[in-house]
Amino acid sequence: AQSVTQLDSHVSVSEGTPVLLRCNYSSSYSPSLFWYVQHPNKGLQLLLKYTSAATLVKGINGFEAEFKKSETSFHLTKPSAHMSDAAEYFCVVSDHLDSNYQLIWGAGTKLIIKP
Amino acid sequence: EPEVTQTPSHQVTQMGQEVILHCVPISNHLYFYWYRQILGQKVEFLVSFYNNEISEKSEIFDDQFSVERPDGSNFTLKIRSTKLEDSAMYFCASSPRVHSNQPQHFGDGTRLSIL
Protein backbone atom coordinates (compact mmCIF):
# COMPACT_ATOMS: atom_id res chain seq x y z
CA ALA A 1 0.00 0.00 0.00
CA GLN A 2 1.16 3.49 -0.75
CA SER A 3 1.66 6.12 1.90
CA VAL A 4 3.20 9.53 2.35
CA THR A 5 4.83 10.84 5.51
CA GLN A 6 5.60 14.50 5.98
CA LEU A 7 8.00 14.53 8.83
CA ASP A 8 7.23 17.99 10.20
CA SER A 9 3.78 19.41 10.88
CA HIS A 10 5.27 22.93 11.19
CA VAL A 11 8.49 24.48 9.88
CA SER A 12 9.51 27.99 10.87
CA VAL A 13 12.29 29.88 9.04
CA SER A 14 13.41 33.47 8.80
CA GLU A 15 12.88 35.40 5.60
CA GLY A 16 15.88 35.01 3.31
CA THR A 17 17.01 31.68 4.79
CA PRO A 18 16.71 28.24 3.12
CA VAL A 19 13.56 26.14 3.33
CA LEU A 20 13.49 22.35 3.69
CA LEU A 21 10.19 20.46 3.86
CA ARG A 22 10.64 16.73 4.25
CA CYS A 23 8.63 13.98 2.63
CA ASN A 24 9.05 10.21 2.61
CA TYR A 25 6.87 7.84 0.64
CA SER A 26 6.25 4.16 0.24
CA SER A 27 5.09 2.74 -3.04
CA SER A 28 4.95 -0.66 -4.66
CA TYR A 29 5.60 0.82 -8.07
CA SER A 30 7.65 3.58 -9.63
CA PRO A 31 5.75 6.50 -8.21
CA SER A 32 4.80 9.87 -9.53
CA LEU A 33 5.21 12.48 -6.83
CA PHE A 34 3.84 15.97 -6.48
CA TRP A 35 4.05 18.93 -4.14
CA TYR A 36 0.97 21.11 -3.77
CA VAL A 37 0.69 24.38 -1.85
CA GLN A 38 -2.38 25.77 -0.12
CA HIS A 39 -2.42 29.42 0.85
CA PRO A 40 -4.92 30.51 3.51
CA ASN A 41 -8.51 30.31 2.23
CA LYS A 42 -7.30 29.27 -1.21
CA GLY A 43 -7.30 26.07 -3.24
CA LEU A 44 -4.52 23.59 -3.89
CA GLN A 45 -1.92 24.75 -6.39
CA LEU A 46 0.60 22.42 -8.04
CA LEU A 47 4.18 23.42 -7.21
CA LEU A 48 6.04 20.68 -9.07
CA LYS A 49 5.91 17.05 -10.13
CA TYR A 50 8.28 14.11 -10.52
CA THR A 51 7.38 11.55 -13.17
CA SER A 52 10.51 9.37 -13.64
CA ALA A 53 12.45 11.85 -15.73
CA ALA A 54 15.10 14.05 -14.07
CA THR A 55 15.44 13.37 -10.35
CA LEU A 56 15.86 17.08 -9.55
CA VAL A 57 12.63 18.83 -10.35
CA LYS A 58 12.19 22.58 -10.54
CA GLY A 59 8.83 24.13 -9.79
CA ILE A 60 7.19 27.51 -9.50
CA ASN A 61 8.22 30.30 -7.11
CA GLY A 62 11.84 29.06 -6.87
CA PHE A 63 11.00 25.71 -5.26
CA GLU A 64 12.63 22.45 -6.24
CA ALA A 65 12.56 18.86 -5.05
CA GLU A 66 14.88 15.92 -5.42
CA PHE A 67 13.65 12.36 -5.86
CA LYS A 68 15.92 9.91 -4.02
CA LYS A 69 14.82 6.35 -4.60
CA SER A 70 17.35 4.84 -2.19
CA GLU A 71 15.99 7.02 0.61
CA THR A 72 12.36 6.97 -0.62
CA SER A 73 12.36 10.72 -0.17
CA PHE A 74 11.09 13.72 -2.11
CA HIS A 75 12.08 16.72 -0.02
CA LEU A 76 11.07 20.24 -1.07
CA THR A 77 13.63 23.04 -0.90
CA LYS A 78 14.02 26.71 -1.65
CA PRO A 79 17.28 28.65 -1.26
CA SER A 80 15.74 31.80 0.18
CA ALA A 81 12.34 32.07 1.85
CA HIS A 82 9.96 34.92 1.09
CA MET A 83 7.08 36.11 3.22
CA SER A 84 4.66 35.07 0.47
CA ASP A 85 5.81 31.44 0.87
CA ALA A 86 3.88 31.16 4.14
CA ALA A 87 1.32 28.41 3.43
CA GLU A 88 0.63 24.72 3.92
CA TYR A 89 2.52 22.30 1.69
CA PHE A 90 1.36 18.80 0.76
CA CYS A 91 3.45 15.96 -0.59
CA VAL A 92 1.38 13.62 -2.77
CA VAL A 93 2.06 10.25 -4.39
CA SER A 94 0.18 8.45 -7.12
CA ASP A 95 0.53 4.94 -8.43
CA HIS A 96 1.55 3.95 -11.92
CA LEU A 97 -1.57 2.01 -12.87
CA ASP A 98 -3.75 3.78 -15.36
CA SER A 99 -6.87 1.97 -14.33
CA ASN A 100 -6.63 2.73 -10.65
CA TYR A 101 -5.33 6.23 -10.31
CA GLN A 102 -5.69 8.08 -7.05
CA LEU A 103 -3.68 10.67 -5.18
CA ILE A 104 -2.45 9.76 -1.69
CA TRP A 105 -1.84 12.86 0.42
CA GLY A 106 0.59 13.61 3.20
CA ALA A 107 -0.71 15.34 6.32
CA GLY A 108 0.78 18.67 5.28
CA THR A 109 3.53 20.93 6.61
CA LYS A 110 2.71 24.46 7.63
CA LEU A 111 5.53 26.80 6.62
CA ILE A 112 5.90 29.88 8.82
CA ILE A 113 8.13 32.74 7.68
CA LYS A 114 9.54 35.03 10.34
CA PRO A 115 10.39 38.60 9.29
CA GLU B 1 -4.56 30.23 -17.25
CA PRO B 2 -7.76 28.16 -17.08
CA GLU B 3 -9.07 27.47 -13.60
CA VAL B 4 -11.40 25.13 -11.81
CA THR B 5 -14.12 27.20 -10.18
CA GLN B 6 -16.22 26.14 -7.22
CA THR B 7 -19.37 27.69 -5.78
CA PRO B 8 -20.34 28.64 -3.17
CA SER B 9 -17.16 29.40 -1.28
CA HIS B 10 -18.97 28.76 2.01
CA GLN B 11 -22.18 26.80 2.61
CA VAL B 12 -23.96 26.59 5.94
CA THR B 13 -26.67 23.91 6.21
CA GLN B 14 -28.82 22.37 8.91
CA MET B 15 -28.14 18.74 9.74
CA GLY B 16 -30.36 16.42 7.72
CA GLN B 17 -30.72 18.83 4.82
CA GLU B 18 -29.54 18.16 1.30
CA VAL B 19 -26.66 20.17 -0.07
CA ILE B 20 -25.26 20.49 -3.59
CA LEU B 21 -21.75 21.74 -4.21
CA HIS B 22 -20.95 23.09 -7.64
CA CYS B 23 -17.81 22.89 -9.74
CA VAL B 24 -16.88 24.01 -13.23
CA PRO B 25 -13.82 22.01 -14.33
CA ILE B 26 -11.33 23.23 -16.91
CA SER B 27 -13.09 23.06 -20.25
CA ASN B 28 -10.94 20.54 -22.13
CA HIS B 29 -10.47 18.22 -19.17
CA LEU B 30 -12.14 14.83 -19.16
CA TYR B 31 -11.59 13.52 -15.64
CA PHE B 32 -13.15 15.01 -12.56
CA TYR B 33 -12.64 14.44 -8.87
CA TRP B 34 -13.97 15.41 -5.46
CA TYR B 35 -11.85 15.48 -2.32
CA ARG B 36 -12.57 16.62 1.19
CA GLN B 37 -10.41 17.96 3.99
CA ILE B 38 -11.81 17.89 7.49
CA LEU B 39 -10.30 20.67 9.60
CA GLY B 40 -6.84 19.67 10.77
CA GLN B 41 -6.83 16.39 8.85
CA LYS B 42 -5.47 15.06 5.55
CA VAL B 43 -7.00 15.66 2.16
CA GLU B 44 -9.12 12.57 1.38
CA PHE B 45 -10.21 11.24 -1.99
CA LEU B 46 -13.97 10.87 -2.45
CA VAL B 47 -14.70 10.03 -6.07
CA SER B 48 -13.46 10.20 -9.64
CA PHE B 49 -15.70 10.59 -12.67
CA TYR B 50 -15.18 10.01 -16.37
CA ASN B 51 -17.43 9.63 -19.36
CA ASN B 52 -20.54 10.34 -17.29
CA GLU B 53 -19.94 7.66 -14.73
CA ILE B 54 -18.05 7.09 -11.53
CA SER B 55 -14.70 5.44 -12.23
CA GLU B 56 -13.60 5.05 -8.63
CA LYS B 57 -14.88 5.94 -5.18
CA SER B 58 -13.56 5.70 -1.65
CA GLU B 59 -15.20 4.19 1.43
CA ILE B 60 -16.25 7.69 2.46
CA PHE B 61 -18.42 8.02 -0.63
CA ASP B 62 -21.44 6.10 0.65
CA ASP B 63 -25.07 6.16 -0.45
CA GLN B 64 -25.54 9.66 0.95
CA PHE B 65 -23.21 11.03 -1.72
CA SER B 66 -23.77 11.35 -5.44
CA VAL B 67 -22.14 13.15 -8.33
CA GLU B 68 -23.55 14.40 -11.56
CA ARG B 69 -22.53 16.22 -14.69
CA PRO B 70 -25.87 17.78 -15.56
CA ASP B 71 -24.59 19.68 -18.58
CA GLY B 72 -21.36 20.12 -20.52
CA SER B 73 -19.69 22.30 -17.94
CA ASN B 74 -20.88 21.65 -14.38
CA PHE B 75 -19.86 18.83 -12.05
CA THR B 76 -21.83 18.60 -8.82
CA LEU B 77 -21.49 16.77 -5.52
CA LYS B 78 -24.74 16.12 -3.63
CA ILE B 79 -25.02 15.06 -0.02
CA ARG B 80 -28.58 13.85 0.57
CA SER B 81 -28.94 14.09 4.34
CA THR B 82 -26.04 15.94 5.87
CA LYS B 83 -24.44 14.93 9.16
CA LEU B 84 -22.30 16.96 11.51
CA GLU B 85 -19.24 14.99 10.41
CA ASP B 86 -19.73 16.15 6.81
CA SER B 87 -18.41 19.54 7.86
CA ALA B 88 -15.22 19.97 5.84
CA MET B 89 -13.59 21.74 2.95
CA TYR B 90 -14.60 20.11 -0.32
CA PHE B 91 -12.28 20.39 -3.31
CA CYS B 92 -13.11 19.71 -6.92
CA ALA B 93 -10.30 18.83 -9.35
CA SER B 94 -9.95 17.98 -13.01
CA SER B 95 -7.29 16.57 -15.30
CA PRO B 96 -7.07 16.22 -19.08
CA ARG B 97 -6.58 12.47 -18.90
CA VAL B 98 -5.95 9.84 -16.31
CA HIS B 99 -2.37 8.82 -15.79
CA SER B 100 -0.24 8.76 -12.71
CA ASN B 101 1.94 11.59 -14.02
CA GLN B 102 -0.94 13.91 -14.82
CA PRO B 103 -1.40 16.53 -12.13
CA GLN B 104 -4.89 17.41 -11.08
CA HIS B 105 -5.96 21.04 -11.09
CA PHE B 106 -7.92 22.11 -8.04
CA GLY B 107 -10.53 24.73 -7.30
CA ASP B 108 -10.45 26.99 -4.25
CA GLY B 109 -12.84 24.72 -2.39
CA THR B 110 -16.23 25.03 -0.70
CA ARG B 111 -16.27 25.19 3.06
CA LEU B 112 -19.31 23.19 4.23
CA SER B 113 -20.51 23.84 7.76
CA ILE B 114 -23.25 21.59 9.16
CA LEU B 115 -25.16 22.96 12.15
Boltz contact constraints between the chains, C-beta under 6 A:
constraints:
  - contact:
      token1: [A, 32]
      token2: [B, 100]
      max_distance: 6.0
  - contact:
      token1: [A, 32]
      token2: [B, 101]
      max_distance: 6.0
  - contact:
      token1: [A, 34]
      token2: [B, 103]
      max_distance: 6.0
  - contact:
      token1: [A, 42]
      token2: [B, 108]
      max_distance: 6.0
  - contact:
      token1: [A, 43]
      token2: [B, 106]
      max_distance: 6.0
  - contact:
      token1: [A, 43]
      token2: [B, 107]
      max_distance: 6.0
  - contact:
      token1: [A, 43]
      token2: [B, 108]
      max_distance: 6.0
  - contact:
      token1: [A, 43]
      token2: [B, 109]
      max_distance: 6.0
  - contact:
      token1: [A, 44]
      token2: [B, 106]
      max_distance: 6.0
  - contact:
      token1: [A, 46]
      token2: [B, 103]
      max_distance: 6.0
  - contact:
      token1: [A, 49]
      token2: [B, 103]
      max_distance: 6.0
  - contact:
      token1: [A, 51]
      token2: [B, 101]
      max_distance: 6.0
  - contact:
      token1: [A, 94]
      token2: [B, 100]
      max_distance: 6.0
  - contact:
      token1: [A, 95]
      token2: [B, 100]
      max_distance: 6.0
  - contact:
      token1: [A, 96]
      token2: [B, 100]
      max_distance: 6.0
  - contact:
      token1: [A, 98]
      token2: [B, 99]
      max_distance: 6.0
  - contact:
      token1: [A, 101]
      token2: [B, 98]
      max_distance: 6.0
  - contact:
      token1: [A, 101]
      token2: [B, 100]
      max_distance: 6.0
  - contact:
      token1: [A, 102]
      token2: [B, 45]
      max_distance: 6.0
  - contact:
      token1: [A, 105]
      token2: [B, 42]
      max_distance: 6.0
  - contact:
      token1: [A, 105]
      token2: [B, 43]
      max_distance: 6.0
  - contact:
      token1: [A, 107]
      token2: [B, 42]
      max_distance: 6.0
